[in-house]
Amino acid sequence: MIKCKQKGEKAITLKEIEQLETDYSIKLPEDYKNHMLKFNGINPLEDYYFLPDTWEDEINFFSTLPIKYGHYIFEKANLIGYLEDYPENHVSIGRTRTGGLSLSLHKEDYGSIYVYYSDGEMHKLAASLTEFLQGLEICEDFD
């Protein structure tokens, strides 16, 4: 597990997550909900990267967004127009140093994690948030 601290100003409850799902007619994957219940978003305490199997460039991980109780939260990132060009059936759940982390709600790849860039380029990183977090490595020589 990566060394991190909770990003949200306080913990979130399952009832609050379920209310978000109801309010916005979405169903979040269980591993994502469990991550939020434990951390409500994270800020890593060291620099981490993820190296996808499909290309040579690493993705420098920045954070996952809290659902509630913080400055820049899930709702602000997804539901009030900041990401009007965001891919359909994807939600923003975090940041890399150069783009966003997207969670797929598509039936075909439900729960998969993607990196999403402002020019619309998008690449699948992992089949789940758990797989993504387990694949993070410490940056030994971060610029």
N, C-alpha and C positions, 0 to 999 in steps of 0.2 A: 504494500500500500504506500502511496506517496505521502510525504510529510506535508500537511496542510492545516489551515485553520478555517473555521466557519466564516463564510462571506456575509451571510445575512446577519442582521443585528441581533436576532434571537431565533430560536428554533421554531419550526413550523409543525403543525399537527396534521394527522391524517385527515381529519375533518376539513381543514383548510385546503388541502390538496384536492379532496373530493369536491369541495365547493367550486374550486377553479375549474375542474373537469365539467361539472354541471353547468356553470355559468357560460362556458365557451364551447360546450358540446364536443369535448375531446376526451379521449381515453389515453392516459399516459402509461407507458410500460412500467411494470412492477419494479424492475431494477432501478429505474430513474426515480420512482417514488421513494424507494428505500434509501437511495442516496440523499434525496432531499430531506427525509425524516432524520437522517443521521447528521447531515451538515448544513442543509438549506443553502447550498452553493458553497464553493470552496475557492480559496486563494492558496496556491501552493507556497510552501516556505522555501523551496529551492526552484531552480529553473529546470523544467522538464520538456522533453520532446517526444513525439510519436513518429515512428518511421513506418509508413504504410508499405505493404508488400508490393504494391503496384507501381511505385516510382521511387526515385533515389533521394528526393528532397524531404527533409524532416519537417514536421509541423511543430512549432514551438507553442506549447500549451500555456494559456494565460489564466483562465478561471472558468468556473461554471457559475451561472447566475442564480441568486436566491429566488424563490418563488414569491416571497413576501419579506418585508422588514429589511429594506436596504434602499440605497439611492437608485441604482439601476437594476430593476427586478424583471422577472419573467414577463409580467403584464406589460410593462413599459416597452420591453424589447419586441413583443409580439403583437400586441392587441390594440395599440392606439396609433397606428400609422407610421411608426418609424421605419418599418421594413415592408413597405407596400410592394416592393419588387421581390420579396422573399418567395421561394418556391412553394407551390401549393402542397398542402399536407405535410409541411415541415414546420417545426418551431425552433426558434433560437434558444439555445440552452447555455451558451458560453462563448468564450473568445479564445482565439489563438493570437499570436502577435501580428498576424497579417490578415485575418479573416474571422468569420464566425463559426461556431460549432452548431450544427443543425441536427435535430432529432426527427427522424422520419416517422410519420403517422400513417404512411401508405400501407395498405394491406400486404403488398408484396415484400416489403422490407421493413416492416414495423419494428421500431426500436433501434434501427441502424443509425450510426453517427456519421455525419458528413462534415467536411470543411466547406464553407461557402464564402466566396469572394464577392466584392461589390460589383464586379463586372458580370456576375451571373455564373461564373465558373464554379463547379461543384464536384467534389470527389468523395466517394465513400471511404471511410477510415476503418470502421469496425461494425460488427453485427449488433453491438449493444454498448451501452455506457460502461458496463462492467468490463467488457473486453477492451474498450478504449482506455479506461483508467489503468487496467492491469498491464497494458502495453506501453505505458509511459516510462521513459528512461531519464535519468538525471543527465543534464547537459554538463559535460566536463569542461568544455571550452566555449562558453556562451559569450558572444560579442555584444 
